[in-house]
């Protein structure tokens, strides 16, 4: 932690060879395609690890649904309170430097999780490193989202919103799909099966997290050289005074809460994912739980394939299509269609819970429908938060919006596991469908510029 803090505040000039490479890259206009996919994959992956991968890991290590939902929902807290320190990211150094520094710290936290999984105190230790990862990831989000708005013009932001959402969701699917599939395949290898049974699962998940630590070190090195250097993201050579920071901090928040219509916007952001916040905590436990308790009894390989192939294809199609249609007719035109696409696919899980089909084809179709709706619907969500963040301090404004988004995920998720164990999967998914009503009601009060999001014709 001290190393990364020093890296951000007192970074020394890099070597001559590194400087030469940096100069060569900076003299060329970097295509957004070279950094937006990887940046938003790096933004989404820690979130996927903390919120999704940890769920299946703790499930395989023997935790109850109640404990899993409660503890992992608390990990949303850094994303909820990140607006508190977002002005410091806005005012100290450059967002480019914050991005690479946080990626390095996330890699260190992943290594810490990997090292402590096999220990007797793995619950306390891994949760501590997940907290470190969550705070680092929340800070990374502030910098990355601000950098996106600085490095691209309005037309580019509209076009790439579907791309960034897709790669963010790809990171979630990578965690829910590929990593779990790999864990299932490792469990069948001879060298794992020759180990004592009690050590097999901890060893497998340690390997997974060591791999993730190496991946983030690579992402740090890549973004260190490939990210563009927009003029608006100038490096602040002189540290700001503490009194100036506090004064700016207060002024930024006051200017945000005084924005016209902001309270309706925040209610929309808070309730847009009210049903999904509960659903996402129980999808994986539902799919892997035994049939006698209402689950579908999928293996890790089957779960990984369902989310890693069917889920990714559906998600990409929904996310990219969402960005394209908004660029043509604007967010206002599509908002209702996207709200319905996000919420109505919850019917698929009611079907799965009541009929418990054994056919993987049927299960994959249900997951594919849900993921398409998720990708298409959350495009509007992301675009609306950009709309609500317009103004002088758009980076801080956007972080406040995403903080409310995280709060809307954190609180409902905390009781989801307890509620499911009380009423069972069938009634739980019916409850999830009823929880879509607040989102629909708040949407009716939104005021959106009809031209917002429409790509200008050349």
Phi and psi in degrees as a GROMACS rama.xvg file:
@    title "Ramachandran Plot"
@    xaxis  label "Phi"
@    yaxis  label "Psi"
@TYPE xy
-63.1819  -36.9364  UNK-2
-62.3136  -46.4986  UNK-3
-68.8999  -38.6029  UNK-4
-60.2124  -44.2748  UNK-5
-64.1947  -36.8108  UNK-6
-59.4534  -41.8864  UNK-7
-72.4279  -40.005  UNK-8
-91.5633  -30.4039  UNK-9
-131.587  32.9639  UNK-10
-60.023  133.306  UNK-11
-87.5445  160.883  UNK-12
-59.4675  142.532  UNK-13
-80.4828  171.783  UNK-14
-66.7829  167.128  UNK-15
-60.6296  -43.5647  UNK-16
-63.5273  -43.4762  UNK-17
-63.6641  -40.0396  UNK-18
-64.4469  -38.2541  UNK-19
-61.8544  -45.3099  UNK-20
-63.1001  -43.6285  UNK-21
-61.3345  -42.6529  UNK-22
-63.8938  -41.3225  UNK-23
-61.7369  -42.4443  UNK-24
-68.3926  -39.9034  UNK-25
-70.8588  -21.4205  UNK-26
-78.4967  -10.6646  UNK-27
-111.454  143.524  UNK-28
-73.2991  116.017  UNK-29
-76.9535  127.029  UNK-30
-67.5598  138.137  UNK-31
-57.087  -26.8397  UNK-32
-66.4798  -21.1224  UNK-33
-78.0865  -21.4096  UNK-34
-130.251  -24.1189  UNK-35
-63.5001  -48.1403  UNK-36
-58.6755  -46.8597  UNK-37
-70.8062  -36.0718  UNK-38
-65.3162  -43.1902  UNK-39
-81.3557  -20.9112  UNK-40
-67.174  -42.2884  UNK-41
-67.6324  -28.7365  UNK-42
-74.7285  -39.8508  UNK-43
-79.7796  -29.4852  UNK-44
-63.5568  -46.13  UNK-45
-61.4066  -37.0019  UNK-46
-62.6725  -42.3981  UNK-47
-63.2407  -40.4672  UNK-48
-65.8443  -46.9759  UNK-49
-69.324  -41.5628  UNK-50
-91.9488  -29.9577  UNK-51
-116.353  -51.5843  UNK-52
-62.8509  -39.2763  UNK-53
-61.7107  -33.4482  UNK-54
-62.7087  -51.9241  UNK-55
-70.4732  -32.317  UNK-56
-63.3863  -49.8141  UNK-57
-65.9004  -33.0181  UNK-58
-62.3271  -44.8217  UNK-59
-70.4288  -23.7698  UNK-60
-87.1336  -0.191724  UNK-61
105.342  8.33838  UNK-62
-72.7233  152.571  UNK-63
-80.4338  160.339  UNK-64
-60.2366  -37.3699  UNK-65
-61.2705  -48.3858  UNK-66
-67.6885  -40.425  UNK-67
-60.5911  -50.9688  UNK-68
-63.3832  -40.5621  UNK-69
-66.9899  -52.3778  UNK-70
-68.1967  -42.9851  UNK-71
-72.5083  -26.7425  UNK-72
-68.0739  -33.7651  UNK-73
-62.1562  -25.4121  UNK-74
-70.136  -10.4874  UNK-75
-70.0018  -19.3013  UNK-76
-51.7745  -44.5598  UNK-77
-56.7181  -35.5394  UNK-78
-73.629  -25.4907  UNK-79
-72.5357  -44.633  UNK-80
-97.562  6.27427  UNK-81
-61.8194  -23.7439  UNK-82
-59.3689  -21.5942  UNK-83
-61.6816  -41.0253  UNK-84
-105.958  4.95758  UNK-85
-61.6485  -35.3525  UNK-86
-61.3721  -30.041  UNK-87
-69.9876  -33.9473  UNK-88
-68.3253  -33.2615  UNK-89
-69.6116  -35.218  UNK-90
-106.322  -16.8793  UNK-91
-108.415  128.057  UNK-92
54.9237  -155.081  UNK-93
-112.393  155.949  UNK-94
-67.3587  -31.0981  UNK-95
-59.3131  -41.2056  UNK-96
-71.558  -38.1263  UNK-97
-62.8184  -39.7304  UNK-98
-59.4818  -53.1021  UNK-99
-68.6786  -36.3215  UNK-100
-63.8459  -42.469  UNK-101
-69.5884  -32.846  UNK-102
-64.296  -37.0295  UNK-103
-66.4139  -40.8983  UNK-104
-69.855  -36.6754  UNK-105
-61.626  -41.573  UNK-106
-59.4255  -40.1244  UNK-107
-65.236  -41.3125  UNK-108
-64.395  -39.2216  UNK-109
-61.6481  -40.4318  UNK-110
-63.2242  -37.1658  UNK-111
-64.6139  -41.0563  UNK-112
-61.1232  -46.6223  UNK-113
-58.6318  -40.1971  UNK-114
-71.0606  -32.5322  UNK-115
-97.4663  -10.0717  UNK-116
-55.976  -43.4244  UNK-117
-76.7669  -1.09392  UNK-118
-83.8483  159.233  UNK-119
-64.0102  -26.0475  UNK-120
-102.31  36.0618  UNK-121
-62.6072  -32.3644  UNK-122
-63.2529  -52.6677  UNK-123
-64.0306  -43.0555  UNK-124
-68.5983  -47.7464  UNK-125
-66.5358  -37.3984  UNK-126
-62.7744  -37.1967  UNK-127
-62.9985  -44.7672  UNK-128
-70.4879  -33.5506  UNK-129
-63.5457  -36.5968  UNK-130
-63.7672  -44.0854  UNK-131
-60.6412  -43.3024  UNK-132
-63.6393  -40.5474  UNK-133
-64.5316  -44.1699  UNK-134
-65.0592  -40.4735  UNK-135
-65.4171  -41.764  UNK-136
-66.3948  -40.4331  UNK-137
-62.3767  -40.4098  UNK-138
-66.2625  -40.5124  UNK-139
-59.9018  -40.3523  UNK-140
-60.1714  -44.0848  UNK-141
-57.2107  -49.6932  UNK-142
-67.8023  -43.5054  UNK-143
-66.2216  -44.0766  UNK-144
-66.3897  -38.5488  UNK-145
-66.0182  -39.8615  UNK-146
-63.0039  -40.6042  UNK-147
-57.8763  -44.796  UNK-148
-74.1648  -23.9888  UNK-149
-81.8976  -37.675  UNK-150
-83.4168  -15.9157  UNK-151
-121.294  147.971  UNK-152
-81.2772  176.761  UNK-153
-59.6589  -41.9771  UNK-154
-64.9195  -42.0761  UNK-155
-65.7072  -38.6724  UNK-156
-60.3967  -41.9183  UNK-157
-64.7062  -43.5484  UNK-158
-67.7409  -44.216  UNK-159
-85.8094  -1.60786  UNK-160
-63.0733  -36.7443  UNK-161
-69.1077  -36.198  UNK-162
-67.4881  -46.8416  UNK-163
-65.5027  -39.5819  UNK-164
-64.1183  -39.7472  UNK-165
-63.5151  -46.2363  UNK-166
-72.5989  -28.9708  UNK-167
-63.3811  -45.3452  UNK-168
-70.9257  -30.4589  UNK-169
-60.7408  -37.2947  UNK-170
-63.3331  -40.5932  UNK-171
-63.1196  -42.184  UNK-172
-69.0862  -32.8854  UNK-173
-61.9803  -41.4413  UNK-174
-68.7833  -44.5713  UNK-175
-77.0584  -23.6432  UNK-176
-107.755  -73.259  UNK-177
-61.4905  -44.9125  UNK-178
-65.048  -40.4085  UNK-179
-70.0069  -37.9673  UNK-180
-61.5303  -44.3451  UNK-181
-62.5423  -40.9781  UNK-182
-60.9589  -41.1404  UNK-183
-65.9833  -39.133  UNK-184
-67.7216  -39.6744  UNK-185
-61.6669  -35.8348  UNK-186
-63.6076  -21.5866  UNK-187
-93.8179  -5.92269  UNK-188
-73.0226  151.83  UNK-189
-63.8827  -39.3597  UNK-190
-71.3892  -21.0587  UNK-191
-82.3961  -42.8509  UNK-192
-67.8421  -21.6633  UNK-193
-75.8195  -13.2406  UNK-194
-79.3144  159.502  UNK-195
-57.0989  141.299  UNK-196
-55.8097  -39.7252  UNK-197
-65.2366  -21.4071  UNK-198
-98.3419  -10.7118  UNK-199
-64.2732  -55.6445  UNK-200
-63.4195  -46.4701  UNK-201
-59.041  -38.5301  UNK-202
-67.5364  -41.6448  UNK-203
-59.8028  -47.1058  UNK-204
-72.4274  -26.8334  UNK-205
-62.9271  -43.8221  UNK-206
-60.7333  -42.3013  UNK-207
-58.3743  -44.3245  UNK-208
-76.9364  -28.7169  UNK-209
-64.378  -39.6315  UNK-210
-61.7941  -44.0354  UNK-211
-63.8814  -36.7367  UNK-212
-61.8447  -43.7689  UNK-213
-64.4268  -38.2416  UNK-214
-61.4255  -40.6275  UNK-215
-73.5882  -29.6253  UNK-216
-64.8669  -39.0332  UNK-217
-64.3586  -44.6442  UNK-218
-61.6491  -38.523  UNK-219
-59.0118  -48.6847  UNK-220
-63.9037  -40.3387  UNK-221
-64.2385  -49.3872  UNK-222
-71.6551  -23.044  UNK-223
-59.4015  -32.3906  UNK-224
-105.405  -27.8518  UNK-225
-93.2087  -23.9671  UNK-226
-64.0958  136.391  UNK-227
-69.5431  171.59  UNK-228
-124.361  79.5109  UNK-229
-64.6041  147.23  UNK-230
-61.052  -30.5071  UNK-231
-73.7503  -9.04399  UNK-232
-109.232  51.0212  UNK-233
-71.0542  142.999  UNK-234
-71.3783  126.659  UNK-235
-86.8401  106.165  UNK-236
-71.498  -36.4397  UNK-237
-99.537  123.245  UNK-238
-60.5125  139.578  UNK-239
-72.1064  150.382  UNK-240
-71.6523  150.01  UNK-241
-60.1546  -40.2746  UNK-242
-64.9569  -37.2917  UNK-243
-66.8111  -41.1932  UNK-244
-61.8506  -44.5056  UNK-245
-65.8421  -39.1848  UNK-246
-66.0261  -44.915  UNK-247
-64.3793  -39.3914  UNK-248
-56.1224  -48.4253  UNK-249
-66.1315  -43.6006  UNK-250
-64.3026  -38.8768  UNK-251
-64.2035  -44.6978  UNK-252
-68.2853  -38.6165  UNK-253
-63.4687  -43.2096  UNK-254
-63.2511  -30.6829  UNK-255
-72.0558  -48.9253  UNK-256
-69.5203  -15.8254  UNK-257
-91.3106  -1.80661  UNK-258
-62.1913  141.097  UNK-259
-64.5214  129.285  UNK-260
73.3375  13.5324  UNK-261
-69.3109  -29.8133  UNK-262
-70.9912  -36.1713  UNK-263
-64.7449  -40.1369  UNK-264
-60.1604  -43.8002  UNK-265
-68.2637  -35.6605  UNK-266
-64.4689  -40.4089  UNK-267
-61.5602  -46.3035  UNK-268
-63.3576  -37.5769  UNK-269
-68.7593  -39.1393  UNK-270
-101.374  -5.60243  UNK-271
-59.069  -37.3007  UNK-272
-113.213  28.5795  UNK-273
-59.7089  -44.354  UNK-274
-73.8447  -41.9621  UNK-275
-64.1796  -32.7555  UNK-276
-58.3745  -35.425  UNK-277
-83.1429  -39.4122  UNK-278
-62.1568  -44.8931  UNK-279
-64.1772  -26.3424  UNK-280
-74.8558  -19.4172  UNK-281
-117.679  -2.01753  UNK-282
-61.7445  -53.1816  UNK-283
-66.3185  -45.8308  UNK-284
-57.3554  -37.5299  UNK-285
-63.1586  -43.5545  UNK-286
-70.4117  -28.7877  UNK-287
-102.119  -15.1045  UNK-288
-64.2793  154.044  UNK-289
-68.1344  158.002  UNK-290
-69.2913  -26.3328  UNK-291
-70.0223  -15.9467  UNK-292
-108.009  10.8404  UNK-293
100.701  0.900714  UNK-294
-87.527  -171.68  UNK-295
-110.842  -4.2334  UNK-296
57.8546  40.7306  UNK-297
-75.6072  147.227  UNK-298
-79.206  169.871  UNK-299
-62.7579  -37.8331  UNK-300
-64.6765  -42.6086  UNK-301
-66.0922  -41.5211  UNK-302
-62.7277  -43.0538  UNK-303
-64.7124  -39.253  UNK-304
-67.6951  -42.3039  UNK-305
-60.6699  -45.8234  UNK-306
-85.5377  -27.9727  UNK-307
-83.811  -21.1062  UNK-308
-115.128  -65.2124  UNK-309
-61.4851  -45.3624  UNK-310
-62.5  -43.5971  UNK-311
-64.9165  -45.3974  UNK-312
-61.7513  -46.1922  UNK-313
-65.037  -42.3065  UNK-314
-63.8038  -46.323  UNK-315
-60.5848  -45.3024  UNK-316
-61.7733  -45.9141  UNK-317
-64.9329  -44.0642  UNK-318
-67.1888  -45.9704  UNK-319
-67.2157  -42.1418  UNK-320
-61.563  -38.9276  UNK-321
-60.3652  -44.7367  UNK-322
-63.8905  -38.385  UNK-323
-67.3455  -46.3647  UNK-324
-70.4776  -33.5581  UNK-325
-66.0666  -39.2584  UNK-326
-63.7203  -23.6502  UNK-327
-88.771  -44.6657  UNK-328
-121.737  -1.23239  UNK-329
91.2009  161.788  UNK-330
-67.6664  -40.3589  UNK-331
-58.8527  -40.7853  UNK-332
-65.2229  -36.9628  UNK-333
-98.7834  -5.86053  UNK-334
-57.6914  -44.5461  UNK-335
-67.7372  -40.3625  UNK-336
-62.0816  -38.231  UNK-337
-74.5773  -34.0326  UNK-338
-60.8337  -44.847  UNK-339
-67.5808  -38.5753  UNK-340
-66.7573  -29.6358  UNK-341
-72.8282  -37.5493  UNK-342
-97.8194  -38.0939  UNK-343
-63.6836  -31.9797  UNK-344
-61.6993  -9.66695  UNK-345
-61.232  -20.6298  UNK-346
-58.3979  -28.4053  UNK-347
-62.0623  -36.6874  UNK-348
-77.2111  -27.0534  UNK-349
-63.1308  -42.9747  UNK-350
-61.5979  -47.6095  UNK-351
-62.7674  -37.7622  UNK-352
-70.7733  -37.5146  UNK-353
-80.9913  -34.7637  UNK-354
-102.544  -17.914  UNK-355
42.0181  58.5148  UNK-356
-63.1995  145.309  UNK-357
-90.9325  -17.0049  UNK-358
-71.1309  123.273  UNK-359
-67.4  -27.0271  UNK-360
-62.5121  -47.0436  UNK-361
-64.4272  -42.9134  UNK-362
-62.4586  -42.4921  UNK-363
-64.8131  -38.3057  UNK-364
-63.4865  -42.9952  UNK-365
-62.8305  -45.0903  UNK-366
-65.6555  -39.3756  UNK-367
-62.0142  -42.1914  UNK-368
-61.8681  -45.2439  UNK-369
-63.8435  -41.0644  UNK-370
-71.9748  -33.9875  UNK-371
-63.0927  -48.441  UNK-372
-60.9261  -36.3803  UNK-373
-63.6685  -47.993  UNK-374
-65.2558  -44.2322  UNK-375
-68.7079  -44.1381  UNK-376
-69.7395  -39.2514  UNK-377
-75.942  -12.8686  UNK-378
-61.9503  -42.3286  UNK-379
-64.4868  -38.7233  UNK-380
-61.0171  -49.1333  UNK-381
-62.5242  -44.2053  UNK-382
-66.251  -36.5773  UNK-383
-68.0991  -37.015  UNK-384
-64.8851  -35.5858  UNK-385
-63.8254  -41.6285  UNK-386
-62.5885  -43.7152  UNK-387
-72.1604  -14.9306  UNK-388
-95.8174  5.14206  UNK-389
-62.0642  144.318  UNK-390
141.399  -175.887  UNK-391
-64.5095  -41.0197  UNK-392
-108.435  59.8799  UNK-393
-62.6455  -29.8671  UNK-394
-63.6101  -47.3217  UNK-395
-68.8313  -41.9396  UNK-396
-58.6647  -43.8358  UNK-397
-65.1695  -37.4921  UNK-398
-66.4822  -33.7632  UNK-399
-64.4451  -43.2909  UNK-400
-61.5363  -45.1264  UNK-401
-70.0134  -25.3006  UNK-402
-64.9977  -42.7384  UNK-403
-65.8906  -36.2249  UNK-404
-59.3612  -45.9127  UNK-405
-65.8406  -37.5114  UNK-406
-62.494  -39.1032  UNK-407
-67.426  -20.4976  UNK-408
-90.3091  -34.9515  UNK-409
-69.6574  -54.8736  UNK-410
-65.1138  -50.2375  UNK-411
-63.0987  -34.3257  UNK-412
-65.5935  -27.0552  UNK-413
-65.8555  -34.3935  UNK-414
-96.6859  -4.8352  UNK-415
-60.9534  -45.5424  UNK-416
-64.5799  -42.0859  UNK-417
-62.2816  -44.8173  UNK-418
-63.9337  -42.4833  UNK-419
-62.8314  -41.2646  UNK-420
-69.3308  -22.8998  UNK-421
-80.5559  -40.3678  UNK-422
-111.977  -7.8525  UNK-423
86.1922  163.246  UNK-424
-64.5972  -38.4271  UNK-425
-61.5798  -54.1112  UNK-426
-68.2795  -29.6828  UNK-427
-62.8687  -44.1488  UNK-428
-71.4438  -28.3639  UNK-429
-65.4231  -42.4873  UNK-430
-59.3868  -40.2252  UNK-431
-58.9284  -41.8559  UNK-432
-64.7566  -39.1787  UNK-433
-65.364  -29.1026  UNK-434
-73.1362  -2.15055  UNK-435
-79.8052  -14.9702  UNK-436
-60.4827  -46.2178  UNK-437
-56.5383  -39.7011  UNK-438
-61.2061  -44.4238  UNK-439
-65.2794  -40.1936  UNK-440
-65.5581  -44.6049  UNK-441
-67.7286  -34.6775  UNK-442
-58.3561  -32.4343  UNK-443
-63.2391  -20.5677  UNK-444
-99.0003  0.177669  UNK-445
-70.3745  144.345  UNK-446
-117.483  116.357  UNK-447
-128.964  134.629  UNK-448
-62.7121  122.163  UNK-449
-57.0691  -25.151  UNK-450
-87.4873  -10.145  UNK-451
-66.2245  129.953  UNK-452
93.2851  -15.6668  UNK-453
-74.4907  128.944  UNK-454
-72.256  128.409  UNK-455
-72.0006  139.411  UNK-456
-80.4729  137.199  UNK-457
